[in-house]
Amino acid sequence: MGDGSNPATTGRCMCGDIRFEYLGAPVETVHCHCESCRRHASSPFTTFVVVDKAAFRCTRGAPVAYASSPGVERTHCGRCGSPISYENLGEFALYACTLDDPTTLNPERHIRVAEKMPWIEIGDRLPQFRTQREGRNPGVVPAETA
């Protein structure tokens, strides 16, 4: 998929049965604190890199899909259980730590902080939103003004 002038970003599950790549820069990178993401990843919050689904492909194996709520599909490796992706009608996101080099990412905001665990204290200076993302959801209220 990638070539010398446009290298692909690659990633995989824990066991390596699922490998993937995508071209181009991420649309955005966010930390999500919602209950559904926490349960899928067994983690207090998750970090997603949103990419163009048309620029994504599996290069080895195929993840197992799970409809976690109406209009939302999450995937994971059928062997090791690593979560791979989140998809709804408007976006396709990969769990950031499935990338071979997640250190290149720069998260931009925290979303759904109204659902964050009470024992998590957000110490960075990224914007925080109680629900979704500003500009994408008319009901968004920044956490600091809520």
Summary of the structure (lengths in Angstrom):
residues: 146
radius of gyration: 15.4
end to end distance: 44.2
largest distance: 47.1
contacts: 413
relative contact order: 0.20
helix: 15%
strand: 35%
